[in-house]
């Protein structure tokens, strides 16, 4: 009897849980930082097509990434043999090693996704 009485009060005088949850979600949505944007299906399809266009035309392939890595390694050798001050050599070589790391990460991602060596 006591439980029925409490549930009866909760149902009649207090908003239900779904309404409370809806209010909480709406309040949180007002606090979101940034702008809200909606995209059409056509815009999403165009974005996806533009994203894979470099892959289709051969700009980004495993072979092109390997070629760029080899080029950067040659550039590192040139910097080592240059007459630049040591600090400048280290700065340039560090930047080129970072580029190689990013290119290798791209190779890994391509290989993991199942892309072939060339298109």
C-alpha positions in Angstrom: 0.0 0.0 0.0 2.7 2.5 0.9 4.6 1.8 -2.4 1.4 2.3 -4.4 0.7 5.6 -2.7 4.2 7.0 -3.5 4.0 5.8 -7.2 0.6 7.4 -7.5 1.9 10.7 -6.3 4.9 10.5 -8.7 2.7 9.8 -11.6 0.2 12.6 -10.9 2.2 15.5 -9.6 5.8 15.2 -10.9 6.8 15.2 -14.6 7.8 11.9 -16.0 11.4 10.8 -16.5 11.3 11.3 -20.3 10.1 14.9 -20.0 12.8 15.6 -17.4 15.5 13.9 -19.6 14.3 16.0 -22.6 14.7 19.2 -20.6 18.2 18.2 -19.5 19.2 17.4 -23.0 17.8 20.7 -24.3 19.6 22.6 -21.6 22.9 20.9 -22.4 22.4 21.6 -26.1 22.2 25.3 -25.4 25.6 25.1 -23.7 27.3 23.5 -26.7 30.2 25.7 -27.9 30.3 26.4 -31.6 27.9 26.6 -34.5 25.3 24.0 -35.4 25.3 22.9 -39.0 23.3 20.5 -41.1 24.5 19.0 -44.3 22.5 17.6 -47.2 23.0 14.1 -48.5 24.3 15.7 -51.8 26.9 17.7 -49.9 28.1 14.7 -48.0 28.4 12.6 -51.2 30.3 15.5 -52.9 32.7 15.7 -49.9 33.3 11.9 -50.0 33.9 12.0 -53.8 36.4 15.0 -53.4 38.2 13.1 -50.6 38.9 10.1 -52.8 39.7 12.0 -56.0 43.5 12.2 -55.2 43.5 8.4 -54.8 41.7 8.0 -58.2 44.1 10.2 -60.1 47.2 8.5 -58.6 48.4 11.4 -56.5 48.2 9.4 -53.3 49.4 5.8 -53.8 51.8 3.6 -51.9 54.3 4.1 -54.6 54.0 7.8 -54.6 54.4 7.9 -50.8 57.5 5.7 -51.1 58.9 8.0 -53.8 58.4 11.0 -51.6 60.1 9.3 -48.6 63.1 8.5 -50.7 63.2 12.1 -51.9 63.1 13.4 -48.3 65.9 11.0 -47.4 68.0 12.5 -50.2 67.3 16.0 -48.9 68.4 14.9 -45.4 71.7 13.7 -46.9 72.1 17.1 -48.7 71.5 19.0 -45.5 74.1 16.9 -43.6 76.7 17.6 -46.2 75.9 21.3 -46.4 77.8 24.2 -44.9 74.9 25.3 -42.6 75.5 25.8 -38.9 74.8 22.7 -36.8 71.6 24.2 -35.2 70.1 24.9 -38.6 71.1 21.4 -39.8 69.4 19.8 -36.8 66.2 21.9 -37.3 65.9 21.0 -41.0 66.7 17.4 -40.5 64.2 17.2 -37.6 61.5 18.7 -39.9 62.3 16.2 -42.7 62.2 13.3 -40.3 58.8 14.4 -39.1 57.7 14.4 -42.7 59.0 10.9 -43.2 57.1 9.8 -40.1 53.8 11.3 -41.4 54.4 9.7 -44.8 55.0 6.3 -43.3 51.8 6.7 -41.2 50.0 7.4 -44.5 51.5 4.2 -46.0 50.4 2.2 -43.0 46.9 3.6 -43.3 46.7 2.9 -47.0 48.0 -0.6 -46.6 45.6 -1.3 -43.7 42.7 0.0 -45.7 43.6 -2.5 -48.5 44.7 0.0 -51.2 47.1 -1.4 -53.8 50.5 -0.1 -54.6 49.2 1.9 -57.5 45.8 2.8 -59.0 
